[in-house]
Each structure stands twice: as C-alpha cells, then as structure tokens.
Amino acid sequence: MFCVHCGQPAAAGDHLSCRGGRAALEPPRFCAECARRMVVQVTPVGWSARCSRHGESTSAGVPVLTD
C-alpha cells in the first residue's frame, strides 16, 4: 500500500506531513494500490479522484466502478 498524499510506500518513513490536520482535508493525489498520480477534481460539494488502473473514488466514500 502507498500513501495517498505523497505516493511513497506507506510503511516507509513517518509521513508526519501526510497525516496532519490539513492533509485530512485534501483529496488523495496518488492511488493507494499502485502509487500512480490520479486525476483529481474538486467541486463545492466534494472531490473525485480517478486512477487509470483502479477506477474512481469520491469524497462520499462510495467507489465508482469504471470500465
């Protein structure tokens, strides 16, 4: 698994800046499964993030399946 904020392996390092209060409000930038940079769209009501291999996730917490 990878850190969704910096893209580094989750087990490596301390990730203090990735776990801070501000980071909790930020959408994920990297896929937790493959560490690829995701396409992120932020709207007034939330955000969506799409990995080219693993699909889309949203701030609502409901994964969106894509082909």
mmCIF file as Biopython writes it, N, C-alpha, C and O atoms, coordinates in Angstrom:
data_model
#
loop_
_atom_site.group_PDB
_atom_site.id
_atom_site.type_symbol
_atom_site.label_atom_id
_atom_site.label_alt_id
_atom_site.label_comp_id
_atom_site.label_asym_id
_atom_site.label_entity_id
_atom_site.label_seq_id
_atom_site.pdbx_PDB_ins_code
_atom_site.Cartn_x
_atom_site.Cartn_y
_atom_site.Cartn_z
_atom_site.occupancy
_atom_site.B_iso_or_equiv
_atom_site.auth_seq_id
_atom_site.auth_asym_id
_atom_site.pdbx_PDB_model_num
ATOM 1   N N  . MET A ? 1  ? 0.832   -1.183 0.000   1.0 0.0 1  A 1 
ATOM 2   C CA . MET A ? 1  ? 0.000   0.000  0.000   1.0 0.0 1  A 1 
ATOM 3   C C  . MET A ? 1  ? 0.880   1.252  0.000   1.0 0.0 1  A 1 
ATOM 4   O O  . MET A ? 1  ? 2.007   1.244  0.495   1.0 0.0 1  A 1 
ATOM 5   N N  . PHE A ? 2  ? 0.340   2.304  -0.559  1.0 0.0 2  A 1 
ATOM 6   C CA . PHE A ? 2  ? 1.070   3.552  -0.708  1.0 0.0 2  A 1 
ATOM 7   C C  . PHE A ? 2  ? 0.309   4.703  -0.042  1.0 0.0 2  A 1 
ATOM 8   O O  . PHE A ? 2  ? -0.909  4.644  0.127   1.0 0.0 2  A 1 
ATOM 9   N N  . CYS A ? 3  ? 1.038   5.730  0.326   1.0 0.0 3  A 1 
ATOM 10  C CA . CYS A ? 3  ? 0.443   6.932  0.897   1.0 0.0 3  A 1 
ATOM 11  C C  . CYS A ? 3  ? -0.288  7.687  -0.216  1.0 0.0 3  A 1 
ATOM 12  O O  . CYS A ? 3  ? 0.276   7.901  -1.289  1.0 0.0 3  A 1 
ATOM 13  N N  . VAL A ? 4  ? -1.523  8.087  0.028   1.0 0.0 4  A 1 
ATOM 14  C CA . VAL A ? 4  ? -2.317  8.770  -0.993  1.0 0.0 4  A 1 
ATOM 15  C C  . VAL A ? 4  ? -1.940  10.238 -1.153  1.0 0.0 4  A 1 
ATOM 16  O O  . VAL A ? 4  ? -2.399  10.894 -2.088  1.0 0.0 4  A 1 
ATOM 17  N N  . HIS A ? 5  ? -1.106  10.764 -0.252  1.0 0.0 5  A 1 
ATOM 18  C CA . HIS A ? 5  ? -0.710  12.170 -0.334  1.0 0.0 5  A 1 
ATOM 19  C C  . HIS A ? 5  ? 0.659   12.371 -0.960  1.0 0.0 5  A 1 
ATOM 20  O O  . HIS A ? 5  ? 0.867   13.351 -1.675  1.0 0.0 5  A 1 
ATOM 21  N N  . CYS A ? 6  ? 1.614   11.452 -0.705  1.0 0.0 6  A 1 
ATOM 22  C CA . CYS A ? 6  ? 2.955   11.627 -1.257  1.0 0.0 6  A 1 
ATOM 23  C C  . CYS A ? 6  ? 3.348   10.542 -2.254  1.0 0.0 6  A 1 
ATOM 24  O O  . CYS A ? 6  ? 4.300   10.730 -3.011  1.0 0.0 6  A 1 
ATOM 25  N N  . GLY A ? 7  ? 2.645   9.418  -2.276  1.0 0.0 7  A 1 
ATOM 26  C CA . GLY A ? 7  ? 2.932   8.354  -3.222  1.0 0.0 7  A 1 
ATOM 27  C C  . GLY A ? 7  ? 4.034   7.401  -2.802  1.0 0.0 7  A 1 
ATOM 28  O O  . GLY A ? 7  ? 4.348   6.470  -3.545  1.0 0.0 7  A 1 
ATOM 29  N N  . GLN A ? 8  ? 4.628   7.599  -1.641  1.0 0.0 8  A 1 
ATOM 30  C CA . GLN A ? 8  ? 5.682   6.720  -1.143  1.0 0.0 8  A 1 
ATOM 31  C C  . GLN A ? 8  ? 5.051   5.510  -0.444  1.0 0.0 8  A 1 
ATOM 32  O O  . GLN A ? 8  ? 3.896   5.574  -0.023  1.0 0.0 8  A 1 
ATOM 33  N N  . PRO A ? 9  ? 5.808   4.401  -0.317  1.0 0.0 9  A 1 
ATOM 34  C CA . PRO A ? 9  ? 5.265   3.240  0.414   1.0 0.0 9  A 1 
ATOM 35  C C  . PRO A ? 9  ? 4.800   3.653  1.807   1.0 0.0 9  A 1 
ATOM 36  O O  . PRO A ? 9  ? 5.492   4.396  2.504   1.0 0.0 9  A 1 
ATOM 37  N N  . ALA A ? 10 ? 3.644   3.176  2.205   1.0 0.0 10 A 1 
ATOM 38  C CA . ALA A ? 10 ? 3.054   3.566  3.491   1.0 0.0 10 A 1 
ATOM 39  C C  . ALA A ? 10 ? 3.919   3.129  4.670   1.0 0.0 10 A 1 
ATOM 40  O O  . ALA A ? 10 ? 3.929   3.791  5.708   1.0 0.0 10 A 1 
ATOM 41  N N  . ALA A ? 11 ? 4.635   2.035  4.521   1.0 0.0 11 A 1 
ATOM 42  C CA . ALA A ? 11 ? 5.468   1.530  5.616   1.0 0.0 11 A 1 
ATOM 43  C C  . ALA A ? 11 ? 6.801   2.276  5.716   1.0 0.0 11 A 1 
ATOM 44  O O  . ALA A ? 11 ? 7.485   2.169  6.735   1.0 0.0 11 A 1 
ATOM 45  N N  . ALA A ? 12 ? 7.177   3.017  4.694   1.0 0.0 12 A 1 
ATOM 46  C CA . ALA A ? 12 ? 8.469   3.718  4.688   1.0 0.0 12 A 1 
ATOM 47  C C  . ALA A ? 12 ? 8.303   5.132  5.238   1.0 0.0 12 A 1 
ATOM 48  O O  . ALA A ? 12 ? 7.400   5.860  4.828   1.0 0.0 12 A 1 
ATOM 49  N N  . GLY A ? 13 ? 9.160   5.509  6.150   1.0 0.0 13 A 1 
ATOM 50  C CA . GLY A ? 13 ? 9.133   6.874  6.681   1.0 0.0 13 A 1 
ATOM 51  C C  . GLY A ? 13 ? 8.017   7.090  7.681   1.0 0.0 13 A 1 
ATOM 52  O O  . GLY A ? 13 ? 7.259   6.176  8.005   1.0 0.0 13 A 1 
ATOM 53  N N  . ASP A ? 14 ? 7.932   8.332  8.168   1.0 0.0 14 A 1 
ATOM 54  C CA . ASP A ? 14 ? 6.931   8.628  9.192   1.0 0.0 14 A 1 
ATOM 55  C C  . ASP A ? 14 ? 5.687   9.317  8.640   1.0 0.0 14 A 1 
ATOM 56  O O  . ASP A ? 14 ? 4.637   9.270  9.282   1.0 0.0 14 A 1 
ATOM 57  N N  . HIS A ? 15 ? 5.767   9.947  7.486   1.0 0.0 15 A 1 
ATOM 58  C CA . HIS A ? 15 ? 4.616   10.599 6.838   1.0 0.0 15 A 1 
ATOM 59  C C  . HIS A ? 15 ? 3.918   11.606 7.748   1.0 0.0 15 A 1 
ATOM 60  O O  . HIS A ? 15 ? 2.697   11.747 7.682   1.0 0.0 15 A 1 
ATOM 61  N N  . LEU A ? 16 ? 4.666   12.303 8.591   1.0 0.0 16 A 1 
ATOM 62  C CA . LEU A ? 16 ? 4.052   13.274 9.503   1.0 0.0 16 A 1 
ATOM 63  C C  . LEU A ? 16 ? 3.280   14.352 8.759   1.0 0.0 16 A 1 
ATOM 64  O O  . LEU A ? 16 ? 2.170   14.701 9.160   1.0 0.0 16 A 1 
ATOM 65  N N  . SER A ? 17 ? 3.842   14.881 7.690   1.0 0.0 17 A 1 
ATOM 66  C CA . SER A ? 17 ? 3.134   15.928 6.947   1.0 0.0 17 A 1 
ATOM 67  C C  . SER A ? 17 ? 1.923   15.370 6.206   1.0 0.0 17 A 1 
ATOM 68  O O  . SER A ? 17 ? 0.982   16.107 5.912   1.0 0.0 17 A 1 
ATOM 69  N N  . CYS A ? 18 ? 1.941   14.080 5.903   1.0 0.0 18 A 1 
ATOM 70  C CA . CYS A ? 18 ? 0.814   13.451 5.206   1.0 0.0 18 A 1 
ATOM 71  C C  . CYS A ? 18 ? -0.358  13.171 6.143   1.0 0.0 18 A 1 
ATOM 72  O O  . CYS A ? 18 ? -1.487  12.993 5.686   1.0 0.0 18 A 1 
ATOM 73  N N  . ARG A ? 19 ? -0.104  13.130 7.432   1.0 0.0 19 A 1 
ATOM 74  C CA . ARG A ? 19 ? -1.145  12.803 8.411   1.0 0.0 19 A 1 
ATOM 75  C C  . ARG A ? 19 ? -1.628  14.012 9.199   1.0 0.0 19 A 1 
ATOM 76  O O  . ARG A ? 19 ? -2.431  13.873 10.122  1.0 0.0 19 A 1 
ATOM 77  N N  . GLY A ? 20 ? -1.151  15.182 8.844   1.0 0.0 20 A 1 
ATOM 78  C CA . GLY A ? 20 ? -1.516  16.395 9.571   1.0 0.0 20 A 1 
ATOM 79  C C  . GLY A ? 20 ? -2.968  16.776 9.369   1.0 0.0 20 A 1 
ATOM 80  O O  . GLY A ? 20 ? -3.670  16.177 8.554   1.0 0.0 20 A 1 
ATOM 81  N N  . GLY A ? 21 ? -3.412  17.768 10.107  1.0 0.0 21 A 1 
ATOM 82  C CA . GLY A ? 21 ? -4.797  18.226 10.022  1.0 0.0 21 A 1 
ATOM 83  C C  . GLY A ? 21 ? -5.170  18.733 8.642   1.0 0.0 21 A 1 
ATOM 84  O O  . GLY A ? 21 ? -6.272  18.477 8.157   1.0 0.0 21 A 1 
ATOM 85  N N  . ARG A ? 22 ? -4.252  19.453 8.006   1.0 0.0 22 A 1 
ATOM 86  C CA . ARG A ? 22 ? -4.543  19.965 6.671   1.0 0.0 22 A 1 
ATOM 87  C C  . ARG A ? 22 ? -4.650  18.839 5.647   1.0 0.0 22 A 1 
ATOM 88  O O  . ARG A ? 22 ? -5.478  18.907 4.739   1.0 0.0 22 A 1 
ATOM 89  N N  . ALA A ? 23 ? -3.823  17.809 5.784   1.0 0.0 23 A 1 
ATOM 90  C CA . ALA A ? 23 ? -3.853  16.677 4.859   1.0 0.0 23 A 1 
ATOM 91  C C  . ALA A ? 23 ? -5.184  15.935 4.925   1.0 0.0 23 A 1 
ATOM 92  O O  . ALA A ? 23 ? -5.627  15.360 3.930   1.0 0.0 23 A 1 
ATOM 93  N N  . ALA A ? 24 ? -5.815  15.948 6.081   1.0 0.0 24 A 1 
ATOM 94  C CA . ALA A ? 24 ? -7.111  15.274 6.217   1.0 0.0 24 A 1 
ATOM 95  C C  . ALA A ? 24 ? -8.179  15.929 5.354   1.0 0.0 24 A 1 
ATOM 96  O O  . ALA A ? 24 ? -9.155  15.284 4.970   1.0 0.0 24 A 1 
ATOM 97  N N  . LEU A ? 25 ? -7.997  17.204 5.050   1.0 0.0 25 A 1 
ATOM 98  C CA . LEU A ? 25 ? -8.969  17.921 4.215   1.0 0.0 25 A 1 
ATOM 99  C C  . LEU A ? 25 ? -8.655  17.831 2.727   1.0 0.0 25 A 1 
ATOM 100 O O  . LEU A ? 25 ? -9.503  18.151 1.895   1.0 0.0 25 A 1 
ATOM 101 N N  . GLU A ? 26 ? -7.448  17.399 2.387   1.0 0.0 26 A 1 
ATOM 102 C CA . GLU A ? 26 ? -7.023  17.317 0.992   1.0 0.0 26 A 1 
ATOM 103 C C  . GLU A ? 26 ? -7.498  16.022 0.344   1.0 0.0 26 A 1 
ATOM 104 O O  . GLU A ? 26 ? -7.532  14.987 1.010   1.0 0.0 26 A 1 
ATOM 105 N N  . PRO A ? 27 ? -7.864  16.049 -0.935  1.0 0.0 27 A 1 
ATOM 106 C CA . PRO A ? 27 ? -8.198  14.805 -1.629  1.0 0.0 27 A 1 
ATOM 107 C C  . PRO A ? 27 ? -6.924  13.994 -1.875  1.0 0.0 27 A 1 
ATOM 108 O O  . PRO A ? 27 ? -5.827  14.552 -1.870  1.0 0.0 27 A 1 
ATOM 109 N N  . PRO A ? 28 ? -7.058  12.699 -2.086  1.0 0.0 28 A 1 
ATOM 110 C CA . PRO A ? 28 ? -5.873  11.894 -2.374  1.0 0.0 28 A 1 
ATOM 111 C C  . PRO A ? 28 ? -5.292  12.286 -3.733  1.0 0.0 28 A 1 
ATOM 112 O O  . PRO A ? 28 ? -6.041  12.590 -4.662  1.0 0.0 28 A 1 
ATOM 113 N N  . ARG A ? 29 ? -3.985  12.281 -3.852  1.0 0.0 29 A 1 
ATOM 114 C CA . ARG A ? 29 ? -3.307  12.628 -5.104  1.0 0.0 29 A 1 
ATOM 115 C C  . ARG A ? 29 ? -2.689  11.413 -5.782  1.0 0.0 29 A 1 
ATOM 116 O O  . ARG A ? 29 ? -2.432  11.425 -6.985  1.0 0.0 29 A 1 
ATOM 117 N N  . PHE A ? 30 ? -2.452  10.354 -4.991  1.0 0.0 30 A 1 
ATOM 118 C CA . PHE A ? 30 ? -1.836  9.130  -5.513  1.0 0.0 30 A 1 
ATOM 119 C C  . PHE A ? 30 ? -2.715  7.934  -5.171  1.0 0.0 30 A 1 
ATOM 120 O O  . PHE A ? 30 ? -3.364  7.915  -4.125  1.0 0.0 30 A 1 
ATOM 121 N N  . CYS A ? 31 ? -2.736  6.946  -6.042  1.0 0.0 31 A 1 
ATOM 122 C CA . CYS A ? 31 ? -3.511  5.724  -5.815  1.0 0.0 31 A 1 
ATOM 123 C C  . CYS A ? 31 ? -2.866  4.926  -4.686  1.0 0.0 31 A 1 
ATOM 124 O O  . CYS A ? 31 ? -1.651  4.732  -4.684  1.0 0.0 31 A 1 
ATOM 125 N N  . ALA A ? 32 ? -3.657  4.469  -3.739  1.0 0.0 32 A 1 
ATOM 126 C CA . ALA A ? 32 ? -3.149  3.696  -2.600  1.0 0.0 32 A 1 
ATOM 127 C C  . ALA A ? 32 ? -2.690  2.300  -3.019  1.0 0.0 32 A 1 
ATOM 128 O O  . ALA A ? 32 ? -1.911  1.668  -2.306  1.0 0.0 32 A 1 
ATOM 129 N N  . GLU A ? 33 ? -3.166  1.811  -4.171  1.0 0.0 33 A 1 
ATOM 130 C CA . GLU A ? 33 ? -2.814  0.472  -4.617  1.0 0.0 33 A 1 
ATOM 131 C C  . GLU A ? 33 ? -1.568  0.428  -5.493  1.0 0.0 33 A 1 
ATOM 132 O O  . GLU A ? 33 ? -0.798  -0.530 -5.422  1.0 0.0 33 A 1 
ATOM 133 N N  . CYS A ? 34 ? -1.357  1.467  -6.330  1.0 0.0 34 A 1 
ATOM 134 C CA . CYS A ? 34 ? -0.241  1.406  -7.280  1.0 0.0 34 A 1 
ATOM 135 C C  . CYS A ? 34 ? 0.636   2.658  -7.277  1.0 0.0 34 A 1 
ATOM 136 O O  . CYS A ? 34 ? 1.635   2.698  -7.996  1.0 0.0 34 A 1 
ATOM 137 N N  . ALA A ? 35 ? 0.299   3.665  -6.503  1.0 0.0 35 A 1 
ATOM 138 C CA . ALA A ? 35 ? 1.052   4.924  -6.372  1.0 0.0 35 A 1 
ATOM 139 C C  . ALA A ? 35 ? 1.068   5.765  -7.647  1.0 0.0 35 A 1 
ATOM 140 O O  . ALA A ? 35 ? 1.892   6.670  -7.777  1.0 0.0 35 A 1 
ATOM 141 N N  . ARG A ? 36 ? 0.175   5.479  -8.581  1.0 0.0 36 A 1 
ATOM 142 C CA . ARG A ? 36 ? 0.079   6.328  -9.780  1.0 0.0 36 A 1 
ATOM 143 C C  . ARG A ? 36 ? -0.576  7.648  -9.400  1.0 0.0 36 A 1 
ATOM 144 O O  . ARG A ? 36 ? -1.430  7.702  -8.514  1.0 0.0 36 A 1 
ATOM 145 N N  . ARG A ? 37 ? -0.165  8.707  -10.082 1.0 0.0 37 A 1 
ATOM 146 C CA . ARG A ? 37 ? -0.779  10.021 -9.884  1.0 0.0 37 A 1 
ATOM 147 C C  . ARG A ? 37 ? -2.204  9.947  -10.407 1.0 0.0 37 A 1 
ATOM 148 O O  . ARG A ? 37 ? -2.432  9.459  -11.514 1.0 0.0 37 A 1 
ATOM 149 N N  . MET A ? 38 ? -3.161  10.424 -9.626  1.0 0.0 38 A 1 
ATOM 150 C CA . MET A ? 38 ? -4.563  10.365 -10.026 1.0 0.0 38 A 1 
ATOM 151 C C  . MET A ? 38 ? -5.040  11.703 -10.571 1.0 0.0 38 A 1 
ATOM 152 O O  . MET A ? 38 ? -4.479  12.755 -10.267 1.0 0.0 38 A 1 
ATOM 153 N N  . VAL A ? 39 ? -6.086  11.636 -11.378 1.0 0.0 39 A 1 
ATOM 154 C CA . VAL A ? 39 ? -6.760  12.832 -11.874 1.0 0.0 39 A 1 
ATOM 155 C C  . VAL A ? 39 ? -7.777  13.212 -10.810 1.0 0.0 39 A 1 
ATOM 156 O O  . VAL A ? 39 ? -8.682  12.434 -10.508 1.0 0.0 39 A 1 
ATOM 157 N N  . VAL A ? 40 ? -7.635  14.402 -10.241 1.0 0.0 40 A 1 
ATOM 158 C CA . VAL A ? 40 ? -8.484  14.833 -9.122  1.0 0.0 40 A 1 
ATOM 159 C C  . VAL A ? 40 ? -9.319  16.030 -9.552  1.0 0.0 40 A 1 
ATOM 160 O O  . VAL A ? 40 ? -8.814  16.973 -10.162 1.0 0.0 40 A 1 
ATOM 161 N N  . GLN A ? 41 ? -10.603 15.976 -9.224  1.0 0.0 41 A 1 
ATOM 162 C CA . GLN A ? 41 ? -11.486 17.107 -9.477  1.0 0.0 41 A 1 
ATOM 163 C C  . GLN A ? 41 ? -12.143 17.502 -8.165  1.0 0.0 41 A 1 
ATOM 164 O O  . GLN A ? 41 ? -12.771 16.680 -7.498  1.0 0.0 41 A 1 
ATOM 165 N N  . VAL A ? 42 ? -11.991 18.775 -7.802  1.0 0.0 42 A 1 
ATOM 166 C CA . VAL A ? 42 ? -12.576 19.297 -6.577  1.0 0.0 42 A 1 
ATOM 167 C C  . VAL A ? 42 ? -13.750 20.195 -6.959  1.0 0.0 42 A 1 
ATOM 168 O O  . VAL A ? 42 ? -13.624 21.074 -7.812  1.0 0.0 42 A 1 
ATOM 169 N N  . THR A ? 43 ? -14.903 19.959 -6.309  1.0 0.0 43 A 1 
ATOM 170 C CA . THR A ? 43 ? -16.105 20.746 -6.551  1.0 0.0 43 A 1 
ATOM 171 C C  . THR A ? 43 ? -16.564 21.347 -5.220  1.0 0.0 43 A 1 
ATOM 172 O O  . THR A ? 43 ? -16.034 20.987 -4.169  1.0 0.0 43 A 1 
ATOM 173 N N  . PRO A ? 44 ? -17.515 22.235 -5.251  1.0 0.0 44 A 1 
ATOM 174 C CA . PRO A ? 44 ? -18.017 22.806 -3.984  1.0 0.0 44 A 1 
ATOM 175 C C  . PRO A ? 44 ? -18.624 21.766 -3.038  1.0 0.0 44 A 1 
ATOM 176 O O  . PRO A ? 44 ? -18.687 22.004 -1.832  1.0 0.0 44 A 1 
ATOM 177 N N  . VAL A ? 45 ? -19.062 20.643 -3.550  1.0 0.0 45 A 1 
ATOM 178 C CA . VAL A ? 45 ? -19.697 19.638 -2.700  1.0 0.0 45 A 1 
ATOM 179 C C  . VAL A ? 45 ? -18.794 18.451 -2.372  1.0 0.0 45 A 1 
ATOM 180 O O  . VAL A ? 45 ? -19.223 17.549 -1.652  1.0 0.0 45 A 1 
ATOM 181 N N  . GLY A ? 46 ? -17.568 18.420 -2.873  1.0 0.0 46 A 1 
ATOM 182 C CA . GLY A ? 46 ? -16.672 17.298 -2.584  1.0 0.0 46 A 1 
ATOM 183 C C  . GLY A ? 46 ? -15.581 17.165 -3.621  1.0 0.0 46 A 1 
ATOM 184 O O  . GLY A ? 46 ? -15.215 18.143 -4.273  1.0 0.0 46 A 1 
ATOM 185 N N  . TRP A ? 47 ? -15.054 15.952 -3.779  1.0 0.0 47 A 1 
ATOM 186 C CA . TRP A ? 47 ? -13.997 15.701 -4.745  1.0 0.0 47 A 1 
ATOM 187 C C  . TRP A ? 47 ? -14.160 14.305 -5.330  1.0 0.0 47 A 1 
ATOM 188 O O  . TRP A ? 47 ? -14.837 13.451 -4.757  1.0 0.0 47 A 1 
ATOM 189 N N  . SER A ? 48 ? -13.526 14.086 -6.485  1.0 0.0 48 A 1 
ATOM 190 C CA . SER A ? 48 ? -13.420 12.754 -7.072  1.0 0.0 48 A 1 
ATOM 191 C C  . SER A ? 48 ? -11.981 12.586 -7.539  1.0 0.0 48 A 1 
ATOM 192 O O  . SER A ? 48 ? -11.349 13.541 -7.992  1.0 0.0 48 A 1 
ATOM 193 N N  . ALA A ? 49 ? -11.474 11.373 -7.425  1.0 0.0 49 A 1 
ATOM 194 C CA . ALA A ? 49 ? -10.108 11.061 -7.832  1.0 0.0 49 A 1 
ATOM 195 C C  . ALA A ? 49 ? -10.146 9.783  -8.653  1.0 0.0 49 A 1 
ATOM 196 O O  . ALA A ? 49 ? -10.771 8.803  -8.247  1.0 0.0 49 A 1 
ATOM 197 N N  . ARG A ? 50 ? -9.471  9.783  -9.823  1.0 0.0 50 A 1 
ATOM 198 C CA . ARG A ? 50 ? -9.535  8.633  -10.724 1.0 0.0 50 A 1 
ATOM 199 C C  . ARG A ? 50 ? -8.133  8.109  -11.027 1.0 0.0 50 A 1 
ATOM 200 O O  . ARG A ? 50 ? -7.264  8.850  -11.486 1.0 0.0 50 A 1 
ATOM 201 N N  . CYS A ? 51 ? -7.932  6.824  -10.764 1.0 0.0 51 A 1 
ATOM 202 C CA . CYS A ? 51 ? -6.711  6.121  -11.143 1.0 0.0 51 A 1 
ATOM 203 C C  . CYS A ? 51 ? -6.981  5.432  -12.475 1.0 0.0 51 A 1 
ATOM 204 O O  . CYS A ? 51 ? -8.047  4.847  -12.666 1.0 0.0 51 A 1 
ATOM 205 N N  . SER A ? 52 ? -6.035  5.495  -13.384 1.0 0.0 52 A 1 
ATOM 206 C CA . SER A ? 52 ? -6.241  4.893  -14.703 1.0 0.0 52 A 1 
ATOM 207 C C  . SER A ? 52 ? -6.369  3.374  -14.636 1.0 0.0 52 A 1 
ATOM 208 O O  . SER A ? 52 ? -6.908  2.762  -15.559 1.0 0.0 52 A 1 
ATOM 209 N N  . ARG A ? 53 ? -5.889  2.763  -13.571 1.0 0.0 53 A 1 
ATOM 210 C CA . ARG A ? 53 ? -5.977  1.309  -13.435 1.0 0.0 53 A 1 
ATOM 211 C C  . ARG A ? 53 ? -7.014  0.831  -12.429 1.0 0.0 53 A 1 
ATOM 212 O O  . ARG A ? 53 ? -7.578  -0.250 -12.600 1.0 0.0 53 A 1 
ATOM 213 N N  . HIS A ? 54 ? -7.277  1.612  -11.384 1.0 0.0 54 A 1 
ATOM 214 C CA . HIS A ? 54 ? -8.119  1.133  -10.297 1.0 0.0 54 A 1 
ATOM 215 C C  . HIS A ? 54 ? -9.446  1.870  -10.144 1.0 0.0 54 A 1 
ATOM 216 O O  . HIS A ? 54 ? -10.167 1.638  -9.174  1.0 0.0 54 A 1 
ATOM 217 N N  . GLY A ? 55 ? -9.775  2.739  -11.069 1.0 0.0 55 A 1 
ATOM 218 C CA . GLY A ? 55 ? -11.080 3.379  -11.044 1.0 0.0 55 A 1 
ATOM 219 C C  . GLY A ? 55 ? -11.142 4.649  -10.229 1.0 0.0 55 A 1 
ATOM 220 O O  . GLY A ? 55 ? -10.121 5.280  -9.959  1.0 0.0 55 A 1 
ATOM 221 N N  . GLU A ? 56 ? -12.341 5.016  -9.842  1.0 0.0 56 A 1 
ATOM 222 C CA . GLU A ? 56 ? -12.615 6.314  -9.225  1.0 0.0 56 A 1 
ATOM 223 C C  . GLU A ? 56 ? -13.063 6.159  -7.784  1.0 0.0 56 A 1 
ATOM 224 O O  . GLU A ? 56 ? -13.755 5.204  -7.431  1.0 0.0 56 A 1 
ATOM 225 N N  . SER A ? 57 ? -12.658 7.112  -6.956  1.0 0.0 57 A 1 
ATOM 226 C CA . SER A ? 57 ? -13.177 7.211  -5.590  1.0 0.0 57 A 1 
ATOM 227 C C  . SER A ? 57 ? -13.653 8.635  -5.392  1.0 0.0 57 A 1 
ATOM 228 O O  . SER A ? 57 ? -13.218 9.549  -6.092  1.0 0.0 57 A 1 
ATOM 229 N N  . THR A ? 58 ? -14.549 8.818  -4.434  1.0 0.0 58 A 1 
ATOM 230 C CA . THR A ? 58 ? -15.126 10.140 -4.202  1.0 0.0 58 A 1 
ATOM 231 C C  . THR A ? 58 ? -15.090 10.472 -2.723  1.0 0.0 58 A 1 
ATOM 232 O O  . THR A ? 58 ? -14.851 9.601  -1.887  1.0 0.0 58 A 1 
ATOM 233 N N  . SER A ? 59 ? -15.328 11.735 -2.404  1.0 0.0 59 A 1 
ATOM 234 C CA . SER A ? 59 ? -15.367 12.162 -1.006  1.0 0.0 59 A 1 
ATOM 235 C C  . SER A ? 59 ? -16.568 11.556 -0.286  1.0 0.0 59 A 1 
ATOM 236 O O  . SER A ? 59 ? -16.601 11.520 0.944   1.0 0.0 59 A 1 
ATOM 237 N N  . ALA A ? 60 ? -17.533 11.090 -1.032  1.0 0.0 60 A 1 
ATOM 238 C CA . ALA A ? 60 ? -18.694 10.440 -0.421  1.0 0.0 60 A 1 
ATOM 239 C C  . ALA A ? 60 ? -18.340 9.052  0.091   1.0 0.0 60 A 1 
ATOM 240 O O  . ALA A ? 60 ? -19.116 8.443  0.827   1.0 0.0 60 A 1 
ATOM 241 N N  . GLY A ? 61 ? -17.158 8.545  -0.301  1.0 0.0 61 A 1 
ATOM 242 C CA . GLY A ? 61 ? -16.708 7.245  0.165   1.0 0.0 61 A 1 
ATOM 243 C C  . GLY A ? 61 ? -17.275 6.078  -0.610  1.0 0.0 61 A 1 
ATOM 244 O O  . GLY A ? 61 ? -17.032 4.926  -0.250  1.0 0.0 61 A 1 
ATOM 245 N N  . VAL A ? 62 ? -18.017 6.341  -1.655  1.0 0.0 62 A 1 
ATOM 246 C CA . VAL A ? 62 ? -18.591 5.277  -2.455  1.0 0.0 62 A 1 
ATOM 247 C C  . VAL A ? 62 ? -17.756 5.110  -3.718  1.0 0.0 62 A 1 
ATOM 248 O O  . VAL A ? 62 ? -17.714 6.021  -4.545  1.0 0.0 62 A 1 
ATOM 249 N N  . PRO A ? 63 ? -17.084 3.955  -3.888  1.0 0.0 63 A 1 
ATOM 250 C CA . PRO A ? 63 ? -16.289 3.759  -5.101  1.0 0.0 63 A 1 
ATOM 251 C C  . PRO A ? 63 ? -17.185 3.745  -6.340  1.0 0.0 63 A 1 
ATOM 252 O O  . PRO A ? 63 ? -18.286 3.196  -6.312  1.0 0.0 63 A 1 
ATOM 253 N N  . VAL A ? 64 ? -16.716 4.336  -7.398  1.0 0.0 64 A 1 
ATOM 254 C CA . VAL A ? 64 ? -17.432 4.363  -8.665  1.0 0.0 64 A 1 
ATOM 255 C C  . VAL A ? 64 ? -16.713 3.431  -9.616  1.0 0.0 64 A 1 
ATOM 256 O O  . VAL A ? 64 ? -15.541 3.651  -9.921  1.0 0.0 64 A 1 
ATOM 257 N N  . LEU A ? 65 ? -17.384 2.395  -10.094 1.0 0.0 65 A 1 
ATOM 258 C CA . LEU A ? 65 ? -16.754 1.439  -10.995 1.0 0.0 65 A 1 
ATOM 259 C C  . LEU A ? 65 ? -16.735 1.983  -12.407 1.0 0.0 65 A 1 
ATOM 260 O O  . LEU A ? 65 ? -17.731 2.510  -12.901 1.0 0.0 65 A 1 
ATOM 261 N N  . THR A ? 66 ? -15.578 1.846  -13.057 1.0 0.0 66 A 1 
ATOM 262 C CA . THR A ? 66 ? -15.443 2.276  -14.438 1.0 0.0 66 A 1 
ATOM 263 C C  . THR A ? 66 ? -14.874 1.131  -15.259 1.0 0.0 66 A 1 
ATOM 264 O O  . THR A ? 66 ? -14.256 0.217  -14.714 1.0 0.0 66 A 1 
ATOM 265 N N  . ASP A ? 67 ? -15.080 1.181  -16.543 1.0 0.0 67 A 1 
ATOM 266 C CA . ASP A ? 67 ? -14.539 0.140  -17.428 1.0 0.0 67 A 1 
ATOM 267 C C  . ASP A ? 67 ? -13.118 0.417  -17.808 1.0 0.0 67 A 1 
ATOM 268 O O  . ASP A ? 67 ? -12.514 -0.361 -18.547 1.0 0.0 67 A 1 
#
